[in-house]
């Protein structure tokens, strides 16, 4: 699965849901390509995780000593 972020709002024909700009949803690689291959251009972009476990590590930073 790919985590996709909407960059242009659209109606997802497969799920019949409105996808609003900025929303994030999971999609198969095949569906990701289908969504971006329409005449409307690129509608979603892949969201990359910051680290291996998918969690935000900002809270793990050590304070300056």
DANOR-V521097 format. One record per residue. RES is the residue in one small letter. D_LAST is the distance of its C-alpha to the last C-alpha in whole Angstrom. Layout:
# DANOR-V521097
RES,D_LAST + RES,D_LAST
This chain:
# DANOR-V521097
x,41 + x,39 + x,37 + x,39 + x,38 + x,41 + x,41 + x,45 + x,46 + x,49 + x,51 + x,51 + x,54 + x,53 + x,52 + x,53 + x,50 + x,49 + x,46 + x,44 + x,42 + x,38 + x,39 + x,38 + x,40 + x,41 + x,43 + x,45 + x,45 + x,49 + x,48 + x,45 + x,48 + x,51 + x,49 + x,48 + x,51 + x,53 + x,55 + x,52 + x,50 + x,46 + x,45 + x,42 + x,39 + x,37 + x,34 + x,31 + x,29 + x,25 + x,25 + x,27 + x,27 + x,28 + x,25 + x,22 + x,19 + x,17 + x,16 + x,15 + x,12 + x,9 + x,6 + x,4 + x,0
